[in-house]
Amino acid sequence: MKPSTLIGLGLAAAGVCAAAVVLAGAVGESPPVPATCPQRWDSDDIGGWVPAAADIDGVEESLVPGSPVKALICAYPGDNTRPGRERLAGSRTLTDQASAMARDLAYLPVAGADVGHGCTAMGGPMTNYLIRFAYPDGRALWVGAAEEVNRCGRITNGTASSNSYAGPAITTAYKNGIWRPVPPEDPCRGPGDRRGQDELMVPGRPGRLTVCRDATYSRPPYRKRHNRDIARALAATLNSLDTVPSENTCKGLGGANERGIRLIFDYPEGPAAAVNISMNCAPAINNGLLQADLSAPVRDQILRLAPP
């Protein structure tokens, strides 16, 4: 089934960032935000807008808490050089795919306002999205999102926000009615965003570790895999470090230009968590939300696990 077209605007392909909101009214009351797609994107933010603030248990920790049963996707195409007031171009409703979509968005890590978030500044097409998740008890939650050329933006439910990027998967869901996040062909180049990275360098209990050198591909092998015990031992070491909210920048130390290392922690369920080690920079350890200094013992532990 094709998306319903409301005006003659073609979707612009690019990247998506998201935002979410829950209706506060009880079942049978008039909701404070519409149950259908708003006719315009009422913000000049790319992604990062919702009609109202979220009011449901769990929205502080998760972009989409609970288990919704339906998702209405509303699309607002435009240009990122002139953002704001985009008209509704069409919509699509997902039913059997809604729970998987909500689950994957709920896995995205929450980022505080003090976390740095650098983006490129290319001009080009973008599409804002609002996603209305409906729950079995009649409540609903709006999620705003955007696909744009810089693959950058913020996802928010009005209470919690994320710097993660979910654009291509949301566009596929809107166009084809299928929620299908595409895993990277190279695990070293995956996003490595997982809920809990705002509190721990490596959240949860990873099941496997891939250690990647900067992927120059000039000196293979550039990645090396390790089992669960090694993954959890290194995670425990990293989680014992003193951390600060990440600014996603570091200060060069000079000296030898040693290739960086990227740690990919995989889990039995849900996305991987990535930690970057910049050997010639301080603070050297960064998971995108937290940063920490690299001591000599931790450096030696990581180097023993790294490919040559």
Disulfide bonds with the S-S distance in Angstrom:
Cys37-Cys74 2.09
Cys119-Cys152 1.56
Cys188-Cys212 2.06
Cys250-Cys281 1.88
